[in-house]
Amino acid sequence: MIFGLGILLVIGLLGLSLATGEYSILSREDGWKMFQTVRIPRTIALVLSGAAMAMSGLVMQMVTRNRFVEPTTTGTTEWAGLGLLVCLVLWPHSSILVRMSVAVIFAFVGTGIFFALLQRVSLRSSLIVPIMGIMLGSVVSAISTFFALKTNALQSLGIWFQGSFTSVYAGQYEVLWFVLVVVVLVFLLANHLTVVGLGQDVATNVGLNYRQMMLAAMALIAVATGVVTVVVGSLPFLGLIVPNLVSLIMGDNLRTNLPWVCLAGIALVTACDLVARTLISPFEIPVAVILGMIGAIVFLVLIIRRAGAGA
């Protein structure tokens, strides 16, 4: 019953997304064409990117056993951006599919580096882990900025990381359908990922190949992050906000939480996009600004709650 109401809420938000815009699709002759070219792709992008990034955050939190990690607090997004920049400089006329592939590879490598560093840290405090990730992301971001300055690509780098759906239109967003595969695979591997989250010893004792499952989790996170970064840009803290809020309400059962995380991710990114489109209309605020503000507040609240629990 409650989940059904959630679905209705999301459908309502998506309907508002389709109806929102400065261009009048009803009074213009080419209104239907504009609707098909811009608004439908944008709404589909909201659904796919919201679900994928929220679920990526949940998977990352599960396998690291830390509620503070997600692609933007572990450097994964910055690695994807670096890959995108490298692709632009080396292959400036490459297709979006090639850019996506390079971004995914860099995101996979970056996630692997973060996990490797995590294995070498003896102090596994819940706060140390995201601090490590943020520091790693800052280093990668600095490298990207330096590289962009050297190659006159700083403006392009800024556009990619602003996290906005303004450039989503027919013919440009279709690679986002790849993240649908990620969503399906996360659902299929939910039980295995839950066991991996219990630790290597437990996973090995029940006959699960821990290393293979960690690589699979890294691949899922990398694909989702790389594809979304190429099409939309950075969506900060989306994978942090949604899984934590769902866990507070529903508990920590991964399989039970997955549909809610997926739904809440879509709802949050759509709501933020609607605010971004209407707050200073006819101009738009990058949706990353809205998400960043909400995410920062949630992050601080989680830290305070954890500190209070520790006290």
Backbone torsions as a table, in degrees:
resi	resn	phi	psi	omega
1	MET	NA	-50.4	-178.9
2	ILE	-66.3	-40.3	179.0
3	PHE	-64.0	-36.8	176.9
4	GLY	-62.3	-39.7	176.5
5	LEU	-65.1	-36.6	176.8
6	GLY	-62.9	-41.1	177.9
7	ILE	-62.9	-42.4	178.7
8	LEU	-63.1	-39.1	177.9
9	LEU	-62.4	-44.6	179.9
10	VAL	-64.9	-41.6	177.7
11	ILE	-60.6	-40.2	177.4
12	GLY	-63.0	-42.8	178.2
13	LEU	-64.3	-40.6	178.8
14	LEU	-67.1	-35.4	175.3
15	GLY	-63.3	-41.0	176.3
16	LEU	-63.7	-37.9	178.5
17	SER	-62.1	-41.9	179.1
18	LEU	-66.8	-30.1	-176.3
19	ALA	-90.3	-11.3	-174.5
20	THR	-93.0	132.7	177.7
21	GLY	162.1	154.1	-179.5
22	GLU	-74.8	-27.2	-177.8
23	TYR	-82.1	125.0	-179.3
24	SER	-79.7	109.5	-177.7
25	ILE	-81.0	-13.3	-178.0
26	LEU	-91.8	-33.1	-174.7
27	SER	-97.8	-6.6	-179.4
28	ARG	-101.7	148.9	-179.4
29	GLU	-65.0	-36.8	-179.6
30	ASP	-97.3	23.6	-177.9
31	GLY	-60.4	-43.5	-179.2
32	TRP	-65.6	-37.8	178.2
33	LYS	-64.3	-42.5	177.3
34	MET	-63.5	-38.6	178.7
35	PHE	-61.0	-44.4	-179.7
36	GLN	-72.0	-34.8	-173.6
37	THR	-80.9	-35.1	-172.3
38	VAL	-115.9	-54.8	-169.1
39	ARG	-72.7	-41.7	178.0
40	ILE	-65.3	-48.1	176.2
41	PRO	-58.5	-39.4	-179.6
42	ARG	-63.8	-42.6	-179.7
43	THR	-67.6	-39.6	175.7
44	ILE	-62.6	-40.6	178.8
45	ALA	-63.1	-37.9	176.7
46	LEU	-60.7	-44.1	-179.2
47	VAL	-63.9	-51.2	-174.5
48	LEU	-68.4	-45.4	-178.0
49	SER	-70.3	-39.0	178.9
50	GLY	-63.0	-46.5	179.6
51	ALA	-65.9	-44.9	-175.1
52	ALA	-65.9	-45.8	-176.8
53	MET	-72.0	-34.4	176.6
54	ALA	-65.4	-42.7	180.0
55	MET	-71.5	-31.8	175.6
56	SER	-62.5	-42.1	176.8
57	GLY	-62.0	-41.5	179.4
58	LEU	-63.5	-44.3	179.3
59	VAL	-62.8	-44.4	-179.2
60	MET	-64.1	-40.3	177.9
61	GLN	-66.7	-34.8	-179.1
62	MET	-68.2	-48.2	-174.3
63	VAL	-76.8	-23.2	177.3
64	THR	-95.8	-9.6	-178.1
65	ARG	56.5	44.5	-178.8
66	ASN	-144.7	125.1	-175.4
67	ARG	-78.7	-7.3	-174.6
68	PHE	-98.2	1.6	-176.1
69	VAL	-103.1	148.3	173.8
70	GLU	-169.5	171.9	-171.7
71	PRO	-53.4	-30.7	-179.0
72	THR	-89.3	-6.4	174.8
73	THR	-109.8	9.7	177.7
74	THR	-125.0	1.5	178.6
75	GLY	88.0	-2.6	-177.6
76	THR	-61.9	-43.2	179.5
77	THR	-63.5	-40.9	179.2
78	GLU	-64.9	-37.6	176.7
79	TRP	-64.6	-41.5	177.6
80	ALA	-62.1	-40.3	177.4
81	GLY	-64.6	-38.6	177.1
82	LEU	-63.3	-41.4	176.9
83	GLY	-62.0	-40.1	178.2
84	LEU	-63.5	-40.6	179.3
85	LEU	-66.4	-44.0	178.0
86	VAL	-59.7	-41.9	179.6
87	CYS	-63.8	-41.1	179.9
88	LEU	-63.3	-40.5	-176.6
89	VAL	-74.4	-44.4	-176.1
90	LEU	-80.5	-36.2	-179.2
91	TRP	-131.3	73.7	-172.8
92	PRO	-62.2	-22.9	-178.3
93	HIS	-106.0	19.7	-178.5
94	SER	-70.0	155.0	179.5
95	SER	-75.0	166.2	179.9
96	ILE	-65.8	-27.2	178.0
97	LEU	-67.5	-39.6	177.3
98	VAL	-66.9	-43.5	178.5
99	ARG	-61.0	-41.6	178.4
100	MET	-61.1	-44.1	-178.1
101	SER	-62.3	-44.3	179.7
102	VAL	-65.5	-42.0	179.1
103	ALA	-62.6	-40.2	179.0
104	VAL	-64.9	-42.5	179.3
105	ILE	-61.8	-45.9	179.1
106	PHE	-64.6	-40.0	178.5
107	ALA	-63.5	-38.9	178.7
108	PHE	-64.9	-45.5	178.5
109	VAL	-62.0	-44.7	-179.5
110	GLY	-63.3	-41.3	177.5
111	THR	-64.5	-39.2	177.4
112	GLY	-63.1	-40.0	178.2
113	ILE	-63.9	-42.1	178.8
114	PHE	-62.4	-46.2	179.6
115	PHE	-64.2	-36.8	178.4
116	ALA	-65.3	-42.2	176.4
117	LEU	-63.2	-37.2	-179.3
118	LEU	-62.7	-36.8	-179.9
119	GLN	-67.8	-23.7	-176.2
120	ARG	-93.5	-3.9	-178.8
121	VAL	-93.4	122.6	-179.3
122	SER	-79.1	-33.7	179.4
123	LEU	-89.0	102.0	-175.0
124	ARG	-100.6	47.3	177.7
125	SER	-61.6	148.2	-179.3
126	SER	-62.7	-23.5	179.6
127	LEU	-93.6	-28.6	179.7
128	ILE	-63.7	-39.6	-175.3
129	VAL	-61.5	-53.8	178.5
130	PRO	-66.2	-30.4	176.7
131	ILE	-62.7	-42.0	175.2
132	MET	-58.7	-45.4	-178.8
133	GLY	-64.3	-42.3	179.5
134	ILE	-65.1	-40.0	177.4
135	MET	-64.2	-43.2	177.9
136	LEU	-62.0	-43.5	177.9
137	GLY	-62.6	-36.4	178.9
138	SER	-65.8	-39.7	177.8
139	VAL	-63.3	-46.7	179.9
140	VAL	-64.1	-40.3	178.5
141	SER	-63.3	-39.1	177.9
142	ALA	-65.0	-40.5	177.2
143	ILE	-62.6	-43.0	179.2
144	SER	-61.7	-43.3	-179.5
145	THR	-64.0	-43.9	178.3
146	PHE	-61.8	-45.4	179.6
147	PHE	-62.8	-39.6	179.8
148	ALA	-67.2	-38.5	177.3
149	LEU	-63.9	-40.4	-178.9
150	LYS	-68.5	-26.6	-174.7
151	THR	-112.6	12.3	179.6
152	ASN	57.1	39.1	-179.2
153	ALA	-118.7	19.6	-175.8
154	LEU	-64.9	-38.1	-179.9
155	GLN	-64.4	-42.3	177.9
156	SER	-62.3	-40.0	179.2
157	LEU	-62.2	-42.3	179.0
158	GLY	-64.2	-38.7	179.2
159	ILE	-64.9	-42.5	-179.0
160	TRP	-62.1	-41.2	-173.1
161	PHE	-88.7	2.3	179.1
162	GLN	-76.2	-17.3	176.1
163	GLY	63.0	76.9	-176.6
164	SER	-141.4	149.8	178.8
165	PHE	-99.6	11.1	-177.7
166	THR	-66.5	-28.2	-177.4
167	SER	-96.1	12.5	179.6
168	VAL	-89.0	121.1	179.0
169	TYR	-155.0	170.2	-178.2
170	ALA	-60.1	133.8	-178.4
171	GLY	95.3	-10.3	-177.4
172	GLN	-122.3	-21.7	-173.1
173	TYR	-99.8	-8.3	-167.3
174	GLU	-60.0	-27.1	179.6
175	VAL	-64.2	-16.8	177.8
176	LEU	-62.6	-20.4	178.5
177	TRP	-62.9	-19.6	176.6
178	PHE	-61.1	-31.9	-177.6
179	VAL	-71.2	-18.1	174.9
180	LEU	-62.7	-35.4	176.1
181	VAL	-63.1	-40.4	178.2
182	VAL	-60.7	-45.8	-179.4
183	VAL	-59.8	-45.7	-179.8
184	VAL	-63.4	-43.9	-178.9
185	LEU	-65.4	-36.3	177.3
186	VAL	-62.6	-41.7	176.6
187	PHE	-61.8	-42.8	-177.7
188	LEU	-68.8	-33.5	-176.1
189	LEU	-98.2	12.1	-173.5
190	ALA	-55.8	-46.9	-178.5
191	ASN	-64.3	-41.5	179.3
192	HIS	-64.8	-41.3	179.6
193	LEU	-66.4	-33.3	176.6
194	THR	-63.2	-42.9	178.9
195	VAL	-65.8	-41.8	177.8
196	VAL	-58.9	-37.4	179.2
197	GLY	-65.2	-16.6	178.0
198	LEU	-83.2	-8.9	177.2
199	GLY	115.9	162.1	-176.1
200	GLN	-65.1	-40.1	-177.8
201	ASP	-63.3	-46.0	-180.0
202	VAL	-64.4	-44.5	-179.4
203	ALA	-61.0	-42.6	180.0
204	THR	-66.5	-39.5	-178.4
205	ASN	-64.9	-29.2	179.4
206	VAL	-93.5	8.5	175.0
207	GLY	86.6	18.0	-179.1
208	LEU	-97.4	137.0	177.2
209	ASN	-79.1	101.3	-173.7
210	TYR	-61.7	-44.4	-176.7
211	ARG	-64.3	-43.2	179.6
212	GLN	-63.7	-40.5	-179.9
213	MET	-68.7	-34.8	176.1
214	MET	-65.9	-40.6	176.8
215	LEU	-64.1	-38.9	178.1
216	ALA	-64.0	-42.8	178.2
217	ALA	-62.9	-42.9	177.7
218	MET	-60.7	-41.4	-179.3
219	ALA	-65.0	-42.5	179.5
220	LEU	-62.5	-44.5	179.6
221	ILE	-64.2	-42.7	-177.7
222	ALA	-65.3	-43.1	-179.9
223	VAL	-63.2	-48.3	-179.5
224	ALA	-60.7	-47.3	-177.6
225	THR	-67.1	-44.4	-178.7
226	GLY	-62.5	-45.3	-178.2
227	VAL	-66.6	-46.4	-178.9
228	VAL	-64.6	-38.3	179.0
229	THR	-63.2	-40.4	-179.3
230	VAL	-65.5	-42.2	-173.7
231	VAL	-87.1	-43.5	-171.4
232	VAL	-109.9	-39.4	-172.5
233	GLY	109.9	-161.9	-178.0
234	SER	-80.1	133.9	173.7
235	LEU	-117.2	82.3	-169.8
236	PRO	-64.8	137.9	171.9
237	PHE	67.8	2.1	179.5
238	LEU	-60.6	-42.4	178.8
239	GLY	-74.7	-8.4	175.8
240	LEU	-93.3	-46.0	-174.9
241	ILE	-64.0	-55.0	-169.4
242	VAL	-64.7	-52.9	-178.8
243	PRO	-60.1	-36.4	-179.3
244	ASN	-69.3	-42.0	178.4
245	LEU	-65.5	-40.7	178.4
246	VAL	-65.2	-41.2	179.8
247	SER	-64.9	-37.1	178.4
248	LEU	-61.7	-33.4	-176.7
249	ILE	-91.9	-42.1	-170.1
250	MET	-102.6	-13.0	-174.3
251	GLY	96.3	-165.0	-171.3
252	ASP	-112.8	20.1	178.0
253	ASN	-78.8	114.3	-173.8
254	LEU	-61.4	-48.1	-176.8
255	ARG	-64.4	-37.7	178.2
256	THR	-69.4	-36.8	-175.1
257	ASN	-78.3	-25.2	-173.5
258	LEU	-54.1	-50.1	179.4
259	PRO	-61.0	-37.2	-179.7
260	TRP	-69.6	-40.4	178.1
261	VAL	-62.9	-43.1	178.4
262	CYS	-60.3	-48.2	-177.9
263	LEU	-66.4	-44.7	-178.8
264	ALA	-67.3	-35.0	177.0
265	GLY	-62.7	-43.3	177.3
266	ILE	-63.3	-45.4	-178.0
267	ALA	-62.5	-44.6	-176.5
268	LEU	-66.4	-47.5	-177.2
269	VAL	-68.5	-33.2	177.5
270	THR	-69.0	-43.4	178.6
271	ALA	-62.7	-43.2	178.5
272	CYS	-64.1	-37.8	178.9
273	ASP	-66.8	-38.7	177.9
274	LEU	-64.1	-41.7	176.8
275	VAL	-63.2	-43.8	-178.8
276	ALA	-62.7	-32.4	-177.6
277	ARG	-82.7	-24.1	-172.5
278	THR	-110.0	-16.7	-172.3
279	LEU	-64.0	-43.4	178.8
280	ILE	-125.6	37.3	-179.9
281	SER	-51.1	139.6	12.7
282	PRO	-85.6	5.1	177.5
283	PHE	-90.1	166.4	-179.7
284	GLU	-123.5	142.3	171.5
285	ILE	-92.4	138.2	174.1
286	PRO	-56.4	133.6	-177.8
287	VAL	-62.2	-24.1	178.1
288	ALA	-62.5	-29.4	178.7
289	VAL	-65.7	-45.7	179.6
290	ILE	-65.5	-47.2	179.7
291	LEU	-62.5	-38.9	179.9
292	GLY	-62.6	-41.2	178.9
293	MET	-64.8	-47.7	179.9
294	ILE	-64.5	-44.1	-178.3
295	GLY	-63.1	-39.8	179.2
296	ALA	-62.9	-40.9	178.8
297	ILE	-64.4	-46.6	179.5
298	VAL	-62.2	-41.6	179.5
299	PHE	-59.6	-45.3	179.2
300	LEU	-65.0	-41.3	179.1
301	VAL	-62.0	-42.5	179.2
302	LEU	-63.5	-40.9	178.6
303	ILE	-63.5	-44.3	-179.8
304	ILE	-64.1	-41.6	177.8
305	ARG	-62.2	-43.6	-179.7
306	ARG	-65.8	-40.5	178.3
307	ALA	-64.4	-40.3	178.1
308	GLY	-64.7	-39.3	178.7
309	ALA	-67.4	-36.2	178.9
310	GLY	-69.1	-32.2	179.1
311	ALA	-72.1	NA	NA
